[in-house]
Structure formats: C-alpha cells, structure tokens
Amino acid sequence: MTITTTTATAPTMSRMRLSSLLVILTSWAQLQKSSLGFQPAARSYFQLQVQLQLQVPATTESNTFRHHHHHHRARRYAVQHEEDTSTTAADPAAAVTDTLLPPGINEEAARLRKEAEIMRLQAEQMDMTLTLQKIDALESKLKNKAWLAKHPDQEAELQTQLQRLNDKLTKASSTSSSSTNTEKDSSSPKLETTATAVSGLKPVTSSSVAPKQEKRPAASRSLEPSSSSSTQKKKIPETPMAGFDQEDLDLYIPIANDINKMIPDADISERLEAFRTAPELQDHFQKKIQNMLVGPLEEMQRLETLRQEFLDSNSSKEREQLKREIERLEDELENDGPFMYSEGFYLEDLAPLTDEELARRMEAVGSLPDILIAIYKQRNSLGDEDELSLAIQMDYYEAQLQLLEQVRMFEPLPDDMREDYMKGFNSLPKAVRERFAMNMGIDKDSDAAAVLESALQESTILMSPLMQVVEAVNANGSTDPAEYNDIEFVDRSRFLEEFIPAVGNMEGMHPSEEDVERFSSEILDRKSFMVTSKPERVAGGYYIRGTNKFQDDEDGAKTAADKLVAQVSEKLASSPLADKLEFFYILDPSPPTDEELEFGETERPIFVVTTKDRASLYRWAKPQTKIGVTLTGLLTTFMFTVGSCALNPAIADRFSSTLEDAASTGVMDLQWFADLCLPMIGAFLGIQMAHELSHRIIALRDKFDIGLPTVVPSIITGLTGAITPLRSPPPNSKSMFDFALAGPLAGIVVSLALLLNGLDLTSSMTFGTQLPVVPVDLLRSSSLGGGLVEYFLGNTAILPDQGPGAVLPLHPYAIAGFIGLLTNALALLPLGHTDGGRIAIAMFGRR
C-alpha cells in the first residue's frame, strides 16, 4: 500500500500489424484474378476486417507519446477557410491599391490582407475558447462545496473573476457580430467565408466552440452527427441483376468477346487466364483494390490522429471533445461490418428470391460471354459444372452467407445466438443450404444444428474467398480485449506502467470487476473515503477515485494518508477479499490538466487495486536461484579471504613449509592459518547481518513482510552486498525510506568500528607479524577508508605509483571493515532494487 507523491510522463504500446496488411493485399490481389464485380455487402465486410486487423491502440512504443510536463499548451483551434476565386476589393483603399499596383503586386497585397484578417479572427477565436474554458473551470470550482469549505475566503474572488470573464465574453461576442455584419455589408466575398466560419462563437457554453476539424477527402465519412442513430441497421444493397456493376460490364464484355474470337478453340481455363492477364484490365483491377482499401485506411488514419491528439492534450475540455469525436468515428467503423444489416445471424430484411426474379437474373447473367459466367461461378465458390441458377442464388444470399460464416469468431456462443444462426440457415433455399454444408465438408442433407456444430469446430471448411482472406489475417494476430481500444484505458495505463511497472506486468491476471466493486463498497468506508467514480480499468487492475476524509495530526505524527491506509489494510485483512486483492494508495500518475494546474488541484490520490499475487508483483527469484547465488557469494568471500593471506609472501612461505612438514610427519597444522582467515570471514558476515537485521527491524515496526536476502558475489571484494526482497508493500514512502536507509547505515557503522579497531591493532603490532594484505590501489579507491589508513599508519602507507603489485598488511578486522564500507556505499547507489534505488523512489518517485 505504497503512497508516493510523483506524477508520470509517458510510455505506451503499438500493434500495427503490417504483416496482416501484406496478407490482405496479397490475398486480395489473388482474389481479383478470380472475382470481379464486387458486391456492396462484400466490400463493407472487407472494410470491417481491415479495420479490425489494423487497429492501432494509441500506444506505439513506450517512448512514443511525449507528455509536455505541466506546461500550458496553446489549444489547437483554427478557423476553417475556403479559397474564394473572386478578387473584389473589401474597402476603397484596397480598390485604389488594386488600380495603381501592377497585377502581380496587386494579387500579393490582396493575399496578405486576407491572411492578416484570418489571423485576427483566429486569435479572437482562441481567446474566446480560453475564456470559455476558464469560465467552466471557475464554475466547477464554485460548485465544489468541499473545496469552498476549506477556502471560504476565496469564494468572493472567484465570483469576481467569473463576472469579469463573462463581461469580456459578452463584449467580444457583440464586437464579433458587428464586425461580421460590417464585412458582409462591404460585399467582400473573400472575407465573407472567413467571417461565416467564426460567426458561430457564442458566449453560452464551451461547447459552442468546436475543436479543429481538418478537411477530409471525399472518400472519408463526415464526423458530424447524423439524425439517425448510430446503431440503426443499414438497408441491404441490391445485388446487380447481371452479377456485375454496369460500369464493369461495359469494360469486360468487349474484352471477353475479343478473347473468344482470338482463341475460339481454347478451353475455358485458358480463356480465363487470357482475360485476367489482359493489359487493358490491369489498371482497372488495381484501382478497384485501391478504392476498397483507401476508405477504411483514411478513416483509421483519422481515428489515430484523434487518439494522438487526445493523448497529447493537457486540457480536460479539449479531451472531452476529442473523446466524443473518437467514439463517434469508432461507432461508424464498427457499423460498417457484416452485421451492419442485422443485429444477429439472421437477415430479416432480405426478401426471398422469387422464381420470377430468379428467371430474370438467369436471363441477364446467361446473356453474358461464357468467360464472365465462369468468373461469376468462381466468385460464388462454384465450378464450371455447377448450375447457373445455384450461382445466382449464392450471389443473392451472399450477405446472409457471410453472417453465417462469422459464427467461428464467437466463442462461447449463447443459446439465443444459436437459435438465430439456425433461423438464418433455414431461411436459405435448399440448394444454397446444401452447397453451404458441402463447403464445410459435411453431408449436404445436414440440418441447421449439425451445420452449426461443424462450424464451431476447427474443421477444414471451404469458405468464400473473402473469408479465406479474413482467416489468413486472423492467423497472424490475436484478438485483444475491448478495453485495449479504449483511448482512456490506454491513457491511464501508460502512466501507471511507468509509475508501478509491476502492476502493468500483471495485466494477464487482473482482478475481476465484481471483486473490485466489492472492495469499493465493503472495504472503503464512506466516512473515511468518499468514492466519487466507478472503478476505472488500467493495465493490471483498476483505479478507484475519491476523497480522503481523514485529517493530518496537528503534531505531524500521522498523515491522513497513513490513517486511511491503516484502516483499509485492517478491513481488508478480515475480509474474504484478502486473498484476492492488493491495493496501493498513490497520487494519480497522470499529469494534471491545464485547468487543474490553474487552480492548484495537482494532488489527486487514488486507490490502485490489483490481484494479490506477490510472487508476480515483486518478481521473487526462484529458491534454487537464491540459494545458488548466495552460495556463490559465500564462496567468493572465502576465496577473497584466502587470497588476502596468500598475497603475503611470508604467509605463502609458511604455508609451503607446513605442507612439507605434513608430507614428512603426516600431520598438517593449519590452526595458524585459520586464526587469520576466520576473523575476517566472521567480520564480513557480522557486517552483513547488521545490515539485514536493521532492515528486519524496520519491517517489523511498520508491519510489512520481507524475504530472505540474496548475497551478491564479487570477484574483487568477495561480496557486493545483499538484496532483500519485499513480500508486501510498505505502508507509505516514509516507511520505504526508513527501510532502505537502515541497512546501509547500520552496515557503515559496524564497518567503521571494525576498520578503526583493526587499524589500531595493526599499528600496535611488531614488525614482521604475519597479516593478510590488501592491494594499495584498492585502498586508494575510498577516500574515507584510505584516509583512515593514512591517519593510523602514516602518510607513506598508501602512496601512489607503487606499482600494481604493491600491497599493505592489515589486521583482518581492518580489511573486513574497509570492504564493508565499500559494499554499503555501493548499496546506496540509486540503481534498481538496491537500497539506494528504493531511497530514490521514496524521495523522488520513479523519475
């Protein structure tokens, strides 16, 4: 339950599936060779698949979205302006200038006057937009009774500011209206369009000012709200009578006839190949592919532009407007799929194909050249031997067939959708039902239930060419949860992942919404924490926003946050949710908006609720790894101790003589060697135990769990220190600071005591006493340790430039104390999970 007082900048994630786009282009190019004359239903369905597969959830790489930290940004409002070809002067002075100046200068002067007027109008609009936003912020402030209760002296000042802004807005509006009328009366067509563009600025609410609307190509849909509901079913387009659009037939029929005349004796496959490779049709095929891709791609590009603007915006008002625009465009994209004509698997509005209609279509298609008839059959997944009437029926019911093919994308399938599927299947003519079953690899006489069960299995299904493209695309990517395309989810998560990365890494095991709702209603007491919103999904968990009702102690003993965390921890421990949920009480990692900065509302505490899986949350090392690393650390400590003795030539000679005596007598006496090594090893372990014991004391005091330390080995000093894992979060940042600082502080104190004692013993020993040695270069690496050595042993003890082999004999306590100073100082470096890293997080946050 960590509380920290920092905000975050910006990371995020991108899943732009370029490989999927290549699959679509390649597959569709192949499809073009066998399928001509695209139907509206197929085109809309293909658009949906492109949109689904190329969604870019606003989260490119973790360093893509840069947040301009806490600075006010100029709003991106602009006046849309259309070029006018007329050159009528707007005033008499302009008319005189137009008469006197040469034509080139004349046009340039008119252009500059026009641009100056546009800039003036844009500046007025931006000023009015900012004024409206300030008015909304002031009104929100005055409605906040809790804030006014804390600052009663500021209410009058806020009322004065609000009145001043309203007066300014009213005056600006009247000036703008009169200016617009004057310009219209002066009959200036150039300025009339500009004045009309900004004439909608009314001092009513901030909603009267719309954000910037870029001009969009004709292929893109307008984002303006329509009178009909976004969920209204669209009318099923009529299938062309002859199976092809008339424009396509005008091009295809002459080419097909020419091919039949040139190679009349060739079989149908050879003539089909000649038709597909005809030079006159290549540009036509390419344009049809481009036209089918341009619309969806432009809409998605517009959607991603809006998402990027939302993530970059610091204004809450602007973000609200962008969010509405994003949702409207997402609804339009979603409604362009195979379900745009129906809410289920059954097309109620698709009228049955009557015998008279079938006869008319038979006559229209039968009059086409045999090449086009063969292509028509192939497009409907039929062969040359199949009846033309079946191809016409398959073509007519293509929209219904596409819906039925979608069932494989729904898992599990609810009972009501099963009934809807069988109803849609039974609405097809018998011949179409039989062909659909045969394409799925089952008996043609199978009933709707058997067809459904077969469709839900991973079987080999002969699908339409369009569905084959979809399956190929789906094979290259996975289906993401719906919230991954929610721009607000992405916006919240990118800052949380920087602030508490471990929570973001637990996205695959985030808690259920029901458990979080229970936490909000049962654990959070309204008298202590007033919840102000529903839980908000973030990567790895949920946000719960609210107001802390506790107050800081007057003597500063406990803060309001400490009291709240203690109460929530106690209630959670006695709840059934204790084994399911973990929580953190922190400041909102998202940077404050411009409005919040303006009124000083920068501290927004929230609860972060995640799954209680501490092994994943704190990334505990495996027991085998901890044991292996710790044993390695103890081994390197022993080797450092033995090496310190072996570097002393006197000790090395005595050890050699001991071995020689052992060879002659059979008895090896190494007690003298143990007397040198054991004190050093014991001192090393004593320093480390003091370090870890201090951590443990703070953890017991503040009631959070820690694990066993892992001793980190070092080739140079024997050990680098130890890393103590957390098994539960400290209650607050002060506790984290005390915990991290206590270990190195205790280790340094014990190390200094050993160093001073060892140096004193070294200085009092007689010349020739056998002692372990330390390289002079290592002693000179520490100013504190080296200075103490010079103080006790003289200024010439560690003089520089003595060579790489220069060593200094010291008492084992002095060596252990010196190494302890080094390792505990290294532990204070702000790196990762070291004590210094935890101190830095407690003091400054993750930045």
SULTARA-V370674 format. One record per helix or strand. SS is the DSSP state (a for helix, b for strand). FROM is the first residue (numbers start at 1). LEN is the number of residues. If there is no record, write none. Layout:
SS,FROM,LEN
SS,FROM,LEN
This chain:
a,18,17
a,40,14
a,92,9
a,103,41
a,145,6
a,152,34
a,189,10
a,206,3
a,246,17
a,268,9
a,279,34
a,316,19
a,338,4
a,355,12
a,370,10
a,388,9
a,398,12
a,415,12
a,430,10
a,448,9
a,465,10
a,482,4
a,487,13
a,501,4
a,507,3
a,513,11
b,529,3
b,536,3
b,541,8
a,560,14
a,576,4
b,581,7
a,594,5
b,605,7
a,614,4
a,623,24
a,649,17
a,671,32
b,706,1
b,710,5
b,718,6
b,726,1
a,733,32
b,773,3
a,776,4
a,783,11
b,807,3
a,812,16
a,835,10
